[in-house]
Amino acid sequence: MDASSLSMAFSSLNPQISLSKVSNFQRFTNPTTLIPSWVSSTTKPNTTLTFVSSNTKKFPPFIPCCSTKPGTSANSDTHSTPENEPSSLSSQASESDAANEKEAFLSSSSYSGSSPSPSSPSPSSYSRGLVFDLGPSNSWDNAEIGSPVVKRFLSDEEERWYMWYHGRNCDGENPSCDLIGLAISSNGVHWERGGGSATSSSDVGSVMNCGKDWWAFDTDGIRPSEIVIMSSNRVRASSAVYWLYYTGYSSESAEFFPHHSLGFSLENPDRCFINDVNCGDGDGDGNGKGKVLKSLPGLAISQDGRHWARIEGEHHSGALIDVGSEKEWDALFISSPQVVYHGSGDLRMYYHSFDVEKGHFAVGIARSRDGMRWLKLGKIMGGGKPGLFDEFGVMNACVTRNRRDGTYIMAYEGVGADGRRSIGLAASLDGLKEWTRVHDVPILKPSDKGCWDDKDVGSPCLVQMDIEANEWRLYYRGVGNGGRVGIGMANSEGMDMRIFRRWTGFHV
């Protein structure tokens, strides 16, 4: 399909949709009720959407005086930093020192599940960058966490951070499916979390479960990909609502026969083996074929970010779009549907799959006028050059529009020939098919041996902090060689987005 055909096809998608961009903090942080008038409708009417920006003004990238609220669980930051923390720490440590620090960290109260003090020690070389650890032993997220979707909301009175993420627990040989949870923060570092389900509109904890209908696409696990905040004249609510785009996994396996030899076991979703034990949920054979479940993109809406109503897509399973045909690049699965508002009547979805013909992960794009009906436009990025960190492809893309110059930035998880994951960066003027890798080296790679994230880093989430200074935060999932997983944070080095440093404390 040529460019003119694509343009004509896209223009035929519901031309009466109108989107406009507004900014209003209180409209979506003080929710009332949500009554989706078209949830059960077989045909979806024309919809007018209004996009809400979560960043309404300039704000300093570091807040020196922030703390967690009294009486809430703060065991996410096992290593929060006091205000007199120096602005930088050495990034190198001897293996013996790192081993001692790791042993001390793993034996600490935070690792065993109790809540640490808000004035716990500053980051060691082992835990540098780690801002959100596994939950306590009896919590819903004690075995695995990841897929951070972080949003920063500003008003005249306060700064508020929300993080949606996936988690699951492991009770002996009976692992749970992936659920979606919510944590909140006043500074994006010290997070309040919940060990169970969030019940009220101000609570934290797990907020969305797997689908229950036998025919649904998301019965075996769900992971968040993006939150877009929009108003719709088809949702009877007094304020804007959260639109959650997520990946849903079914129990159906995707059968395939690799055309290329892989140096790693292909899985969907990726699983972490804690001390070589995967909670009874892995069957990879080490020969390039692991457990590959079929996954598809879904949509749910909420007015408080906690109570969600699924919106059934046009696919018979309720998903928004289906996988490609047998010979297409996205025939195996569709994962990580990250959605970006471009302009009136123009939403873009970036997602990844594994291209069996090429033997690498790849990212593709789809477009929509109403956020519910999508037209695929094809693959936009594949594997990198031989020998590079992303030789075997790109996945888990996070695309955001730089508010400083309007360009599109993509942070992505690059897969090396040995399966090791690092985070790379690409840029585009229009956010469509002309994407250019910013550098041949990753902006963030696994830490030195003995650190908490010394095996893999991925699932990036970019947050723009200061527009004029072009300062960014990068949230990511890190995996250690022991299989333990956590969520980390790094900061850009001034104007240069090619370099990110793991968080070492607030600058004062």
C-alpha positions as CSV (number, residue, x, y, z in Angstrom):
1,M,0.0,0.0,0.0
2,D,1.6,3.3,-1.1
3,A,1.5,6.6,0.8
4,S,-1.5,8.0,-1.0
5,S,-3.5,4.8,-0.5
6,L,-2.7,4.9,3.2
7,S,-3.8,8.5,3.4
8,M,-7.1,7.8,1.7
9,A,-7.7,4.7,3.9
10,F,-7.0,6.7,7.1
11,S,-9.2,9.6,6.0
12,S,-12.1,7.2,5.6
13,L,-12.1,6.4,9.3
14,N,-15.0,8.3,10.9
15,P,-14.2,11.8,9.6
16,Q,-16.7,13.4,12.0
17,I,-14.5,12.8,15.1
18,S,-13.0,16.0,16.6
19,L,-10.2,16.1,19.2
20,S,-8.8,19.2,20.8
21,K,-6.1,19.6,23.4
22,V,-6.8,21.2,26.8
23,S,-5.1,21.3,30.2
24,N,-6.9,21.0,33.5
25,F,-5.4,19.3,36.5
26,Q,-8.5,19.3,38.7
27,R,-10.8,17.9,36.1
28,F,-9.2,14.4,36.3
29,T,-7.8,14.3,39.8
30,N,-11.2,14.9,41.4
31,P,-13.4,12.3,39.7
32,T,-17.1,11.7,40.3
33,T,-19.0,9.0,38.5
34,L,-18.4,7.1,35.3
35,I,-21.3,5.8,33.2
36,P,-20.0,4.7,29.8
37,S,-23.1,5.0,27.6
38,W,-21.7,2.8,24.8
39,V,-20.0,0.0,26.7
40,S,-22.8,-2.5,25.8
41,S,-23.6,-1.0,22.4
42,T,-23.0,-3.2,19.4
43,T,-22.2,-0.1,17.2
44,K,-20.1,2.8,18.5
45,P,-21.5,6.2,17.7
46,N,-19.5,9.2,16.6
47,T,-17.4,10.6,19.4
48,T,-15.9,13.9,20.2
49,L,-12.7,13.6,22.3
50,T,-10.8,16.2,24.2
51,F,-7.2,15.5,25.2
52,V,-5.9,16.6,28.6
53,S,-2.2,17.4,29.1
54,S,-0.7,16.1,32.3
55,N,2.1,18.7,32.2
56,T,0.6,22.2,32.4
57,K,3.5,24.3,33.5
58,K,7.3,24.4,34.1
59,F,8.4,22.7,37.2
60,P,11.8,22.0,38.6
61,P,13.1,18.5,37.8
62,F,14.2,17.9,41.4
63,I,12.0,18.5,44.5
64,P,14.2,18.7,47.6
65,C,11.5,18.6,50.2
66,C,9.2,15.7,49.5
67,S,8.1,12.8,51.7
68,T,5.6,10.1,51.9
69,K,2.3,10.6,53.7
70,P,2.2,9.3,57.3
71,G,0.5,6.0,57.9
72,T,0.9,4.7,54.4
73,S,3.1,1.9,53.0
74,A,6.3,3.2,51.5
75,N,8.2,0.0,50.9
76,S,8.6,0.8,47.3
77,D,11.7,2.8,47.8
78,T,14.0,0.5,49.8
79,H,16.7,3.2,49.6
80,S,15.2,6.7,49.8
81,T,17.6,9.5,50.1
82,P,17.9,12.1,52.8
83,E,18.1,15.8,51.8
84,N,21.8,16.1,52.5
85,E,22.6,13.4,49.9
86,P,25.4,14.6,47.6
87,S,24.5,15.3,44.0
88,S,26.4,12.4,42.6
89,L,27.9,9.1,43.7
90,S,30.6,7.0,42.2
91,S,29.2,4.7,39.5
92,Q,31.9,2.1,40.1
93,A,32.5,-0.3,43.1
94,S,34.6,-3.3,43.6
95,E,32.9,-6.7,43.2
96,S,33.5,-7.5,46.8
97,D,31.9,-4.2,47.9
98,A,28.9,-4.8,45.7
99,A,28.5,-8.3,46.9
100,N,28.6,-7.1,50.6
101,E,26.0,-4.3,49.8
102,K,23.8,-6.8,47.9
103,E,23.9,-9.3,50.8
104,A,23.0,-6.5,53.2
105,F,20.2,-5.3,51.0
106,L,18.7,-8.7,50.5
107,S,18.7,-9.3,54.2
108,S,17.1,-6.0,55.0
109,S,13.6,-5.6,56.3
110,S,12.4,-4.1,53.0
111,Y,13.4,-7.2,51.1
112,S,11.5,-9.4,53.6
113,G,8.3,-7.4,53.1
114,S,8.1,-4.9,56.1
115,S,7.9,-1.2,55.4
116,P,11.2,0.7,55.6
117,S,11.6,4.0,57.3
118,P,11.2,7.1,55.1
119,S,14.8,8.0,56.1
120,S,16.3,4.7,55.0
121,P,19.9,4.7,53.8
122,S,21.0,6.4,50.5
123,P,21.4,4.2,47.4
124,S,24.3,1.8,47.5
125,S,26.1,0.7,44.3
126,Y,23.9,-2.4,44.4
127,S,20.6,-0.6,44.5
128,R,21.4,2.6,42.6
129,G,18.4,3.7,40.5
130,L,15.9,1.3,42.2
131,V,12.8,3.2,43.2
132,F,10.2,0.5,43.3
133,D,10.8,-3.0,44.6
134,L,8.7,-6.2,44.9
135,G,5.9,-6.1,47.3
136,P,5.8,-7.8,50.7
137,S,5.5,-11.6,50.9
138,N,1.7,-11.5,51.3
139,S,1.0,-8.8,48.7
140,W,-0.4,-9.2,45.2
141,D,2.9,-8.1,43.6
142,N,5.5,-10.1,45.5
143,A,6.8,-12.2,42.6
144,E,7.1,-9.9,39.7
145,I,6.5,-6.2,38.7
146,G,7.1,-4.2,35.5
147,S,5.5,-2.3,32.6
148,P,5.7,1.1,34.4
149,V,3.4,3.8,33.0
150,V,4.2,7.0,34.9
151,K,2.3,10.2,34.7
152,R,3.1,13.6,36.4
153,F,0.3,15.9,37.1
154,L,0.8,19.6,38.1
155,S,-1.5,22.2,39.6
156,D,-1.0,25.5,41.4
157,E,-1.1,23.7,44.8
158,E,0.7,20.4,44.3
159,E,2.6,17.9,42.2
160,R,1.2,14.4,41.9
161,W,2.6,11.3,40.3
162,Y,0.7,8.1,39.3
163,M,2.3,4.9,38.3
164,W,0.4,2.0,36.8
165,Y,2.3,-1.2,36.6
166,H,1.8,-5.0,36.3
167,G,2.4,-7.4,39.1
168,R,1.7,-10.9,40.2
169,N,2.2,-13.0,43.3
170,C,3.6,-16.5,43.7
171,D,2.1,-18.8,46.3
172,G,4.1,-22.0,46.0
173,E,3.2,-23.7,42.7
174,N,0.1,-21.6,42.1
175,P,1.2,-18.3,40.4
176,S,-1.4,-15.6,39.8
177,C,-1.9,-14.0,36.4
178,D,-0.5,-10.6,35.8
179,L,-2.7,-7.8,37.3
180,I,-2.5,-4.0,36.9
181,G,-1.8,-1.9,40.0
182,L,-1.5,1.7,40.9
183,A,1.0,3.5,43.1
184,I,1.1,7.3,43.9
185,S,3.8,9.7,44.8
186,S,4.5,13.4,45.5
187,N,7.9,13.3,43.8
188,G,8.1,10.3,41.5
189,V,10.6,8.6,43.8
190,H,8.9,7.7,47.1
191,W,5.8,5.7,46.2
192,E,2.8,4.7,48.2
193,R,1.6,1.3,47.3
194,G,-1.1,-1.2,48.5
195,G,-0.8,-4.9,49.2
196,G,-4.3,-5.8,48.1
197,S,-7.1,-4.4,45.9
198,A,-7.7,-0.7,45.8
199,T,-11.3,-0.2,47.0
200,S,-11.9,3.6,47.2
201,S,-11.2,6.3,44.7
202,S,-8.1,7.4,46.8
203,D,-6.8,3.9,47.5
204,V,-3.7,2.2,46.0
205,G,-3.0,-1.4,45.1
206,S,-4.3,-3.7,42.4
207,V,-6.9,-2.0,40.3
208,M,-7.7,-4.3,37.3
209,N,-8.0,-8.1,37.1
210,C,-7.8,-10.5,34.1
211,G,-10.9,-11.0,32.0
212,K,-13.4,-13.5,33.2
213,D,-15.3,-14.4,30.0
214,W,-14.0,-17.6,28.3
215,W,-13.9,-16.0,24.9
216,A,-12.0,-12.9,26.0
217,F,-8.4,-12.1,24.8
218,D,-7.2,-11.1,28.3
219,T,-8.0,-14.2,30.6
220,D,-4.3,-15.1,31.3
221,G,-2.8,-11.8,32.1
222,I,-2.9,-8.0,31.6
223,R,-0.1,-5.4,31.4
224,P,-0.5,-1.6,31.1
225,S,0.9,0.1,28.1
226,E,-0.3,3.7,28.1
227,I,-2.7,6.1,29.8
228,V,-4.3,8.9,27.8
229,I,-6.6,11.4,29.5
230,M,-9.5,12.6,27.3
231,S,-13.1,13.8,27.5
232,S,-15.7,12.3,25.3
233,N,-19.3,13.4,24.6
234,R,-20.2,9.7,24.6
235,V,-19.2,9.1,28.2
236,R,-21.6,10.7,30.6
237,A,-19.2,12.1,33.2
238,S,-18.5,15.5,34.6
239,S,-14.8,15.4,33.9
240,A,-12.1,13.8,31.6
241,V,-11.5,10.1,32.0
242,Y,-8.5,7.9,31.9
243,W,-8.2,5.7,28.8
244,L,-6.0,2.7,29.5
245,Y,-4.5,0.8,26.6
246,Y,-3.1,-2.5,27.7
247,T,-1.9,-5.9,26.6
248,G,-4.1,-8.8,27.2
249,Y,-2.8,-12.4,27.2
250,S,-4.9,-15.5,26.6
251,S,-4.0,-19.1,27.2
252,E,-3.8,-19.8,23.5
253,S,-0.2,-20.5,22.4
254,A,1.2,-19.0,19.2
255,E,2.7,-21.8,17.2
256,F,5.8,-20.9,15.1
257,F,8.9,-22.3,13.6
258,P,11.9,-19.9,13.7
259,H,13.5,-19.2,10.3
260,H,16.6,-18.0,12.0
261,S,18.7,-19.4,14.9
262,L,18.0,-17.4,18.1
263,G,20.6,-17.1,20.9
264,F,17.8,-16.8,23.5
265,S,14.4,-18.3,24.3
266,L,11.5,-16.4,22.8
267,E,8.7,-15.7,25.3
268,N,5.5,-13.7,25.3
269,P,5.1,-12.3,27.9
270,D,8.7,-12.1,29.2
271,R,9.1,-13.9,32.5
272,C,11.7,-13.6,35.2
273,F,13.2,-16.7,36.8
274,I,13.8,-15.9,40.5
275,N,16.7,-18.2,41.5
276,D,16.0,-20.3,38.4
277,V,12.3,-20.8,39.5
278,N,9.6,-19.3,37.5
279,C,6.7,-19.9,39.9
280,G,5.7,-22.9,37.8
281,D,4.9,-20.8,34.7
282,G,7.7,-21.4,32.2
283,D,8.5,-24.1,29.7
284,G,11.2,-22.6,27.6
285,D,13.5,-25.2,26.0
286,G,16.6,-22.9,25.5
287,N,16.5,-23.5,21.8
288,G,14.9,-20.3,20.7
289,K,11.3,-21.4,21.6
290,G,9.8,-20.5,24.9
291,K,6.2,-20.0,26.0
292,V,4.7,-17.7,23.5
293,L,1.1,-16.7,24.3
294,K,-1.2,-14.9,21.9
295,S,-1.6,-11.3,23.0
296,L,-3.8,-8.5,21.7
297,P,-4.4,-4.8,22.6
298,G,-7.3,-3.8,24.8
299,L,-9.0,-0.6,26.1
300,A,-10.6,0.3,29.4
301,I,-11.8,3.6,30.8
302,S,-12.0,5.0,34.3
303,Q,-12.6,8.3,36.0
304,D,-10.4,7.8,39.0
305,G,-7.6,5.6,37.6
306,R,-8.7,2.7,39.9
307,H,-12.1,1.4,38.8
308,W,-12.1,0.3,35.1
309,A,-14.7,-0.5,32.5
310,R,-13.6,-2.6,29.6
311,I,-14.5,-1.3,26.1
312,E,-15.0,-4.1,23.7
313,G,-13.2,-3.6,20.4
314,E,-14.3,-4.9,17.0
315,H,-12.4,-8.2,17.3
316,H,-14.6,-11.1,18.4
317,S,-12.5,-11.5,21.6
318,G,-13.1,-7.8,22.6
319,A,-9.6,-6.7,21.5
320,L,-9.0,-3.6,19.5
321,I,-7.2,-5.2,16.6
322,D,-6.1,-8.7,15.6
323,V,-2.7,-10.2,14.7
324,G,-1.7,-10.2,11.0
325,S,-2.1,-13.0,8.6
326,E,0.3,-15.9,8.4
327,K,3.0,-14.2,6.3
328,E,2.8,-10.8,8.0
329,W,5.3,-9.5,10.4
330,D,2.9,-9.3,13.3
331,A,1.2,-12.7,12.9
332,L,2.4,-14.1,16.2
333,F,1.1,-11.6,18.7
334,I,0.6,-7.9,19.4
335,S,2.0,-6.4,22.6
336,S,2.6,-3.0,24.3
337,P,0.0,-0.8,22.5
338,Q,1.4,2.6,23.4
339,V,-0.9,5.4,22.2
340,V,0.0,9.0,21.5
341,Y,-2.3,12.0,20.8
342,H,-1.0,13.8,17.7
343,G,-3.8,16.2,16.9
344,S,-7.5,16.6,16.2
345,G,-8.8,13.2,15.1
346,D,-5.4,11.6,15.0
347,L,-4.2,9.0,17.6
348,R,-1.2,6.8,16.9
349,M,-0.7,3.3,18.4
350,Y,2.9,1.9,18.6
351,Y,3.1,-1.8,19.3
352,H,5.6,-4.7,18.9
353,S,5.6,-8.3,17.7
354,F,8.2,-10.8,16.6
355,D,8.8,-11.0,12.9
356,V,9.3,-14.7,12.2
357,E,10.5,-14.2,8.6
358,K,13.2,-11.7,9.7
359,G,14.0,-13.3,13.0
360,H,13.7,-10.1,15.1
361,F,11.4,-8.1,17.3
362,A,9.9,-5.1,15.5
363,V,7.6,-2.1,16.2
364,G,4.7,-1.1,14.1
365,I,2.1,1.7,14.0
366,A,-1.7,2.0,13.7
367,R,-3.8,5.1,13.5
368,S,-7.3,6.0,14.8
369,R,-9.7,8.9,14.9
370,D,-11.7,7.8,17.9
371,G,-9.2,5.7,19.9
372,M,-11.3,2.6,19.4
373,R,-11.1,1.7,15.7
374,W,-7.6,1.3,14.3
375,L,-6.0,1.0,10.9
376,K,-2.6,-0.7,10.8
377,L,0.1,1.1,8.8
378,G,2.9,-1.4,9.0
379,K,6.3,-1.9,10.6
380,I,8.4,1.1,11.4
381,M,11.5,-0.3,13.1
382,G,13.2,-3.7,13.2
383,G,16.6,-5.1,14.1
384,G,19.7,-3.0,14.3
385,K,23.1,-3.5,12.6
386,P,25.0,-6.8,13.3
387,G,26.8,-6.7,16.6
388,L,24.8,-3.8,18.0
389,F,22.8,-3.9,21.2
390,D,19.5,-4.1,19.3
391,E,20.6,-6.5,16.5
392,F,17.7,-8.8,17.3
393,G,15.1,-6.1,17.3
394,V,13.1,-3.5,19.2
395,M,10.2,-3.9,21.6
396,N,8.2,-2.2,24.4
397,A,8.4,1.2,22.7
398,C,7.6,4.4,24.6
399,V,6.8,7.3,22.2
400,T,6.3,10.8,23.4
401,R,6.2,14.2,21.7
402,N,8.9,16.6,22.8
403,R,7.1,19.7,24.1
404,R,10.2,21.7,23.4
405,D,10.3,21.3,19.6
406,G,7.4,19.0,18.6
407,T,9.6,16.1,17.5
408,Y,8.8,12.5,18.4
409,I,11.1,10.6,20.7
410,M,11.0,6.8,21.0
411,A,12.7,5.0,23.9
412,Y,12.7,1.3,23.2
413,E,13.9,-2.0,24.6
414,G,16.7,-3.3,22.3
415,V,17.4,-7.1,22.1
416,G,21.0,-8.2,21.5
417,A,22.1,-11.4,19.8
418,D,22.4,-13.1,23.2
419,G,18.9,-11.9,24.3
420,R,20.3,-9.2,26.6
421,R,18.1,-6.2,26.9
422,S,19.2,-2.5,26.9
423,I,17.3,0.8,26.2
424,G,17.8,2.7,23.0
425,L,16.5,6.0,21.6
426,A,15.1,6.9,18.2
427,A,13.6,10.1,16.8
428,S,11.2,11.2,14.1
429,L,9.9,14.5,12.8
430,D,6.3,13.3,12.2
431,G,6.1,10.1,14.4
432,L,5.1,8.0,11.4
433,K,7.6,5.9,9.4
434,E,10.7,8.0,9.3
435,W,12.5,6.9,12.5
436,T,16.2,7.3,13.0
437,R,18.3,5.7,15.7
438,V,19.9,8.5,17.8
439,H,23.0,6.4,18.6
440,D,24.5,3.0,18.0
441,V,24.9,2.5,21.7
442,P,22.1,2.3,24.3
443,I,21.1,5.3,26.5
444,L,20.9,2.8,29.4
445,K,22.4,-0.6,29.7
446,P,22.5,-3.2,32.5
447,S,24.5,-2.2,35.5
448,D,27.9,-3.7,36.5
449,K,28.0,-7.2,37.8
450,G,26.5,-7.5,41.3
451,C,23.9,-4.7,41.0
452,W,20.1,-5.2,41.1
453,D,19.7,-4.6,37.3
454,D,22.9,-6.3,36.0
455,K,21.1,-8.6,33.6
456,D,18.4,-6.6,31.6
457,V,16.9,-3.2,31.5
458,G,13.7,-2.5,29.5
459,S,10.1,-1.4,29.4
460,P,11.1,2.3,29.3
461,C,8.7,5.1,30.2
462,L,9.8,8.7,29.5
463,V,8.6,11.7,31.5
464,Q,9.6,15.2,30.3
465,M,10.4,17.3,33.4
466,D,11.7,20.8,32.3
467,I,10.9,22.0,28.7
468,E,13.5,24.7,28.3
469,A,16.3,22.6,29.8
470,N,15.1,19.5,28.0
471,E,15.4,17.4,31.1
472,W,13.8,13.9,31.2
473,R,13.2,11.1,33.6
474,L,13.4,7.5,32.4
475,Y,11.5,4.8,34.4
476,Y,12.3,1.2,33.5
477,R,12.1,-2.4,34.5
478,G,15.4,-3.9,35.7
479,V,16.3,-7.6,36.1
480,G,19.2,-9.0,38.1
481,N,21.1,-12.2,37.3
482,G,19.3,-13.9,40.2
483,G,16.0,-13.1,38.4
484,R,14.8,-10.5,40.9
485,V,13.0,-7.6,39.2
486,G,12.3,-4.0,40.1
487,I,11.5,-0.6,38.7
488,G,14.3,1.9,38.4
489,M,14.7,5.6,37.4
490,A,17.4,7.5,35.5
491,N,17.8,11.1,34.6
492,S,19.0,12.7,31.4
493,E,22.3,14.5,31.4
494,G,21.3,18.1,30.7
495,M,20.4,18.7,27.0
496,D,21.9,15.4,25.8
497,M,19.3,12.7,25.7
498,R,21.9,10.1,24.6
499,I,23.1,9.8,28.2
500,F,21.0,8.8,31.2
501,R,22.3,8.4,34.7
502,R,20.7,6.2,37.3
503,W,19.1,8.2,40.2
504,T,21.4,8.8,43.1
505,G,19.3,11.3,45.1
506,F,17.7,14.7,44.9
507,H,19.8,17.7,43.9
508,V,19.7,20.4,46.6
